[in-house]
Amino acid sequence: MPSWLELYNAKITTAEKAVESIGSGMRVFLSGNCSVPRKVLEALVKRAPSLEPPGIELVQVLTVGPADYVRPEMEDHLRVNTLFISDNVRAAVNEGRADFTPIRLSEIPLLFTSGRVPLDVALVHVSPPDEHGFCSFGIEVGVTKTAAANARMVIAEVNMQMPRTLGDSFIHLSKITHIIPVAYDLPELPMGQPTELTKQIGRHIAALIEDGSTMQMGIGAIPDGVLAHLGDKRHLGIHTELFSDGVIALVEAGVITNERKSLHPGKMVTGFVLGTRRLYDFVNDNPIVELHPSEYVNDPYVIRQNDKMVAINSAIEVDLTGQVCADSIGARLYSGVGGQLDFIRGASRSKGGKPIIALPSSATLKDGTRLSKIVASLKPGAGVTTTRNDVHFVVTEFGVADLYGRTIRQRARALIDIAAPEFRDELERQARELNYL
């Protein structure tokens, strides 16, 4: 019998029994992304209405799946404080029923280690223990590992379906207070098919990526569009806050080898992964993949140690001076800064690095109205996610604007040139009114 098995069995309980130890006034961390501990969360939602105000504060980052815990009737019993706004809590935040704390992803774990946001409980989702009694945090290590290390109590779902990922990704059974064995499939986020527009953006970005580059990219149409144009590259590497299924084909084709990386050569470094079962199987016990906490992965000083670091991030709108809004639509809160500024600044200080902001040149609203995403001025109330002082490359389907070291006049001209043609005359008129041209 393994030495840890007796300890494991002694900590097994039900989700309902485990959450009885969570009382009003406690602050509870919820592991996120596709790693939400579903059974424990369901039990907590059932328990919360029996608690008197102030109820429970639930701290999270991005969660995937239903969010019954932000229903209007839960507000006085279970109030969310999200550090990044996912679509399932966006309405609650903008209606004032949930809170939002703006913060860079690299600094979220420091909230817990510094005591600025002390945690009473961490709800986590882990793999079964190995022969030494260590469980892996699996597909979400970034913020969760540090949260669990700093919470007074750790309630863990142990799931046979959770991959055992390697790196700085483990917790020992002795650090877990309650164990709930579960056996359900993890949520999946399939890749979308790149459109002609995202392929065009991807083609422009791919032209900026040299052989031997290390890449940061997220999930979505534009990163997928970039990956589709990297087949002729060689010796690419990965250092990113997250990656998805799209990298697998490039690993199998020998495009992503990680061999030329100046930091962690031979390894794909990330904080979490989002994708399908194929991705979860790929990262399971795979020695070329390492997951680390976000205070390491997203530290600009660490990022800059990757030579030829290419950071690819998106935006909602960019003004003619280079200011980037990626977290709000005017005053309406939409997402968060995430890791954008971490990687933009890290890549800008990398030897041969290239920080890139990519976005479609325009958007079509539900009523059919067309609007430019290259704008003379950001909308009133819009947040500046990345300052004009940090921006280097801006890419749309119409080309690349290199803004680094450029005057406002030069920036305005370069950005107008990659705006949608139907808006260029109006942008030029506005630029002249602002004395940019």
C-alpha positions in Angstrom: 0.0 0.0 0.0 1.4 3.5 -0.9 2.3 5.5 2.1 -0.1 8.3 1.1 -3.2 6.1 0.5 -4.3 6.2 4.2 -4.0 10.0 4.2 -6.0 10.2 1.0 -8.8 8.0 2.2 -9.0 9.9 5.5 -9.7 13.1 3.6 -12.4 11.8 1.3 -15.8 13.4 1.8 -18.8 14.6 -0.3 -19.0 18.1 -1.9 -22.0 18.9 0.4 -20.1 18.0 3.5 -17.0 19.9 2.4 -18.7 23.2 1.9 -20.3 23.1 5.4 -16.9 24.4 6.5 -17.4 27.6 4.4 -19.2 30.2 6.4 -20.5 33.8 5.9 -17.8 36.4 5.7 -15.2 34.0 4.1 -13.3 34.7 0.9 -13.2 31.7 -1.4 -11.0 31.3 -4.5 -12.5 29.4 -7.4 -10.2 27.6 -9.9 -11.2 28.7 -13.4 -10.9 28.2 -17.2 -11.9 24.6 -18.1 -10.8 23.5 -14.6 -13.8 24.8 -12.6 -14.5 22.2 -9.8 -18.1 21.7 -10.8 -19.5 19.4 -8.0 -18.1 21.6 -5.2 -19.3 24.8 -6.9 -22.8 23.3 -7.2 -22.8 22.4 -3.5 -21.7 25.9 -2.6 -24.4 27.5 -4.6 -27.0 25.3 -2.8 -25.5 26.2 0.6 -25.1 30.0 0.0 -28.8 31.0 0.4 -28.8 29.7 3.9 -26.0 32.1 4.9 -26.7 35.5 6.3 -25.1 38.7 4.9 -22.3 39.5 4.2 -22.3 36.0 2.7 -19.3 34.6 0.8 -17.0 36.5 -1.5 -16.0 34.3 -4.5 -12.7 35.3 -6.1 -12.2 34.1 -9.7 -10.4 34.9 -12.9 -11.9 33.4 -16.1 -14.5 30.6 -15.8 -16.0 28.4 -18.5 -19.5 27.1 -18.3 -22.7 28.0 -16.5 -22.5 30.6 -13.7 -25.6 30.0 -11.5 -23.7 31.7 -8.7 -24.2 35.1 -10.2 -28.0 34.9 -10.5 -29.7 38.0 -9.1 -31.1 36.2 -6.1 -27.5 35.1 -5.0 -26.2 38.6 -4.6 -26.5 38.9 -0.8 -25.3 35.4 -0.2 -22.5 34.7 -2.8 -20.9 37.8 -4.4 -18.3 37.3 -7.2 -15.1 39.3 -7.3 -13.7 38.6 -10.7 -10.2 39.5 -11.8 -11.0 39.0 -15.4 -14.5 39.3 -16.9 -15.6 36.2 -18.7 -18.8 36.2 -20.7 -20.8 34.2 -18.0 -20.4 37.0 -15.4 -20.2 40.0 -17.7 -23.9 41.0 -17.2 -23.6 40.7 -13.5 -20.6 43.0 -13.4 -22.1 45.6 -15.5 -25.4 45.5 -13.5 -23.5 46.0 -10.3 -24.3 42.5 -8.9 -20.7 41.3 -9.1 -17.4 43.1 -8.6 -14.4 43.5 -10.9 -10.8 44.0 -9.8 -8.6 45.3 -12.6 -5.1 43.8 -12.4 -2.4 42.3 -14.7 -2.3 38.5 -14.8 1.3 38.5 -13.5 0.3 40.3 -10.4 -2.9 38.3 -9.4 -1.0 35.7 -7.4 0.8 38.5 -5.5 -2.6 39.5 -4.1 -2.7 36.2 -2.3 1.0 36.0 -1.2 1.1 39.6 0.0 -2.1 39.3 2.1 -3.7 42.1 0.1 -6.5 39.6 -0.7 -6.2 36.9 1.9 -8.0 33.6 1.1 -9.9 31.5 3.6 -10.6 28.6 1.1 -9.4 27.5 -2.3 -11.7 25.3 -4.5 -9.5 23.4 -6.9 -9.6 20.6 -9.4 -6.6 18.2 -9.6 -5.4 14.9 -11.1 -5.2 11.7 -9.0 -2.1 11.5 -6.9 1.1 9.9 -8.2 3.2 7.3 -6.3 4.6 10.1 -4.1 1.2 11.6 -3.1 1.4 14.6 -5.4 -1.6 15.7 -7.5 -1.2 17.9 -10.6 -3.3 21.0 -11.1 -3.6 19.8 -14.7 -4.8 22.3 -17.3 -5.0 25.3 -14.9 -1.9 26.1 -12.9 -1.4 29.8 -13.5 -3.3 31.4 -10.7 -4.6 28.3 -8.9 -1.3 26.9 -7.5 -0.5 30.1 -5.6 -4.0 30.6 -4.4 -4.1 27.0 -3.0 -0.7 27.5 -1.4 -2.0 30.6 0.5 -5.5 29.6 1.5 -6.2 28.3 5.0 -8.3 25.5 3.6 -8.1 23.6 0.3 -11.1 21.7 -1.1 -10.1 19.6 -4.1 -12.0 17.6 -6.6 -9.8 14.7 -7.7 -10.7 13.7 -11.2 -9.5 10.8 -13.3 -10.1 12.9 -16.4 -7.7 15.7 -15.3 -4.4 15.4 -17.2 -1.2 15.2 -15.1 0.7 18.1 -16.4 4.4 18.7 -15.5 6.4 21.7 -14.4 5.7 23.7 -11.3 2.2 22.2 -11.2 1.8 20.0 -8.1 0.2 19.9 -4.7 0.8 17.2 -2.1 -2.1 15.5 -0.4 -1.0 16.8 2.9 -1.8 20.3 1.8 -5.4 19.4 0.9 -8.1 19.7 3.6 -11.0 17.8 1.9 -11.0 15.5 -1.2 -14.0 14.9 -3.4 -13.4 12.1 -5.9 -15.2 12.8 -9.2 -15.2 11.3 -12.7 -16.6 13.7 -15.3 -15.3 15.0 -18.6 -13.6 18.4 -18.6 -15.3 21.2 -20.6 -14.0 21.6 -24.2 -13.5 24.7 -26.3 -13.1 23.6 -30.0 -11.1 25.7 -32.4 -13.1 27.8 -34.8 -12.4 27.8 -38.5 -10.3 30.8 -39.6 -12.2 33.2 -41.9 -10.7 34.9 -44.9 -10.3 38.0 -42.8 -8.4 36.3 -39.9 -6.3 34.5 -42.5 -5.3 37.8 -43.9 -4.4 39.1 -40.5 -2.5 35.9 -39.8 -0.6 36.2 -43.0 0.7 39.7 -42.1 1.7 38.5 -38.6 3.4 35.4 -39.9 5.6 37.6 -42.1 6.9 39.2 -38.9 7.8 35.9 -37.3 11.4 34.8 -37.9 12.7 31.2 -37.6 13.8 30.6 -34.0 11.1 32.9 -32.5 9.3 32.2 -29.3 5.6 33.0 -29.4 2.9 34.1 -27.1 -0.6 33.8 -28.4 -4.0 33.1 -27.0 -7.1 31.4 -28.2 -9.5 32.6 -30.9 -9.8 33.4 -34.6 -6.7 35.6 -35.0 -4.2 33.2 -33.2 -5.7 30.4 -35.3 -5.2 32.5 -38.4 -1.6 33.0 -37.5 -0.9 29.3 -36.8 -2.3 28.5 -40.2 0.5 30.4 -41.9 3.5 29.1 -39.9 4.0 25.9 -41.8 7.2 27.1 -43.5 8.8 28.3 -40.3 11.5 26.4 -38.4 12.5 26.0 -34.7 9.6 28.0 -33.2 9.1 27.9 -29.5 6.2 28.6 -27.0 6.2 30.8 -23.9 2.6 31.9 -23.3 0.0 32.4 -20.7 -2.2 29.8 -22.6 -2.3 27.7 -25.7 -4.9 25.6 -27.5 -5.2 22.7 -30.0 -3.7 24.7 -32.8 -0.1 24.2 -31.6 -0.3 20.4 -31.8 -0.2 20.2 -35.6 2.9 22.5 -35.6 4.6 20.3 -33.0 3.9 17.2 -35.0 5.1 18.9 -38.2 8.4 19.8 -36.6 7.7 23.6 -36.8 7.5 24.1 -33.1 10.6 22.4 -31.6 11.5 24.8 -28.8 15.1 23.9 -29.5 16.3 27.4 -30.2 14.7 29.0 -27.1 17.1 30.9 -24.9 14.9 30.2 -21.8 13.6 26.6 -21.1 15.0 25.2 -24.4 13.1 22.1 -25.5 10.0 23.1 -23.4 6.7 24.7 -24.2 6.0 26.9 -21.2 2.5 28.1 -20.3 0.2 28.8 -17.3 -3.0 27.0 -18.5 -4.5 25.4 -21.6 -7.9 25.7 -23.2 -9.1 23.4 -25.9 -10.5 19.9 -26.6 -9.8 16.4 -25.3 -7.1 16.1 -28.0 -5.2 19.0 -26.3 -5.8 17.5 -22.8 -4.3 14.1 -24.0 -1.4 16.0 -25.6 -0.4 17.7 -22.4 -0.9 14.7 -20.2 2.5 13.6 -18.8 4.2 15.2 -21.8 7.8 16.2 -20.9 7.9 18.9 -23.5 5.1 20.8 -21.9 5.6 22.7 -18.6 3.0 24.6 -16.7 4.0 27.3 -14.2 2.3 29.9 -12.0 1.4 33.2 -13.7 3.8 35.2 -11.5 6.6 33.4 -13.4 5.1 32.8 -16.9 3.8 36.4 -17.2 6.7 38.2 -15.5 8.0 40.7 -18.1 11.5 40.1 -16.8 11.2 36.4 -17.4 9.5 36.9 -20.8 12.3 39.1 -22.0 14.8 36.3 -21.5 13.3 34.6 -24.6 15.2 36.0 -27.6 13.0 36.8 -30.6 9.9 36.9 -28.3 6.8 37.5 -30.4 3.7 38.6 -28.4 0.4 38.6 -30.3 -2.5 40.3 -28.5 -5.9 41.6 -29.6 -7.8 44.8 -29.1 -11.3 46.2 -29.2 -10.1 49.5 -30.7 -6.9 51.5 -31.3 -6.7 55.3 -31.5 -4.6 57.2 -34.0 -1.9 57.8 -31.3 -1.5 54.1 -30.6 -3.6 53.8 -27.4 -5.1 50.3 -27.2 -8.4 49.5 -25.5 -8.9 45.7 -25.0 -10.9 45.5 -21.9 -14.0 47.7 -22.3 -16.5 49.0 -24.8 -16.6 52.6 -23.8 -17.4 52.6 -20.1 -19.0 49.1 -20.3 -16.6 46.6 -18.8 -15.9 43.7 -21.1 -12.9 41.6 -20.1 -9.7 42.7 -18.4 -6.0 43.4 -19.1 -5.1 39.7 -18.7 -1.6 39.1 -19.8 -1.5 41.7 -22.6 0.7 44.3 -21.0 2.9 41.7 -19.4 3.8 40.2 -22.8 3.9 43.5 -24.7 6.5 44.8 -22.3 8.4 41.5 -22.1 8.6 41.2 -25.9 9.6 44.8 -26.3 12.6 44.2 -24.1 13.5 40.8 -25.7 16.5 40.6 -28.0 14.8 40.8 -31.5 11.4 40.8 -29.8 8.2 41.9 -31.5 5.1 43.0 -29.6 2.1 42.9 -31.8 -1.5 44.2 -31.4 -3.9 42.5 -34.0 -7.5 43.3 -34.7 -9.9 43.4 -37.6 -10.1 46.9 -39.1 -13.9 47.1 -38.7 -16.9 45.5 -37.1 -20.6 45.1 -37.9 -23.2 45.6 -35.2 -26.3 43.5 -34.8 -28.3 46.3 -36.5 -26.0 46.2 -39.5 -24.1 49.4 -38.6 -20.5 49.3 -39.6 -17.8 50.9 -37.4 -14.1 51.3 -37.6 -11.9 49.7 -35.0 -9.1 52.2 -35.8 -10.5 55.4 -34.3 -9.5 59.0 -33.9 -10.1 58.8 -30.2 -11.1 56.0 -27.9 -14.7 56.0 -26.8 -15.5 58.0 -23.6 -14.8 55.8 -20.6 -12.7 53.3 -22.5 -9.8 51.8 -20.6 -6.3 52.1 -22.0 -5.1 48.5 -21.7 -1.7 49.2 -23.4 -0.4 52.7 -23.6 0.8 54.4 -26.7 4.3 54.4 -25.2 4.3 50.5 -25.2 2.9 49.8 -28.7 5.1 48.7 -31.5 3.2 46.8 -34.2 -0.5 47.1 -35.0 -1.9 44.7 -37.6 -5.2 44.5 -39.4 -6.2 42.6 -42.6 -4.9 45.6 -44.6 -1.3 45.5 -43.3 1.1 46.3 -40.6 1.7 49.7 -38.9 5.1 49.9 -37.2 4.6 52.7 -34.5 7.8 52.3 -32.5 9.8 55.5 -32.4 7.3 57.2 -34.6 5.8 60.7 -34.1 2.0 61.2 -33.6 1.9 62.4 -37.2 3.6 59.3 -38.5 1.5 57.0 -36.3 -1.8 58.6 -37.5 -0.8 58.1 -41.1 0.3 54.5 -40.6 -2.9 53.6 -38.8 -5.1 55.3 -41.3 -3.4 53.3 -44.0 -4.4 49.9 -42.4 -7.9 51.0 -41.5 -10.9 49.8 -43.5 -10.9 51.9 -46.8 -14.5 53.1 -46.2 -13.4 54.9 -43.0 -10.1 56.3 -44.1 -11.3 59.7 -45.4 -13.2 60.4 -42.2 -10.3 59.3 -40.1 -8.0 61.6 -42.0 -10.5 64.5 -41.5 -10.6 63.8 -37.8 -6.8 63.5 -37.6 -6.5 67.0 -39.2 -9.0 68.5 -36.7 -6.9 67.0 -33.9 -3.7 68.4 -35.5 -2.3 64.9 -35.8 -1.7 65.5 -39.6 
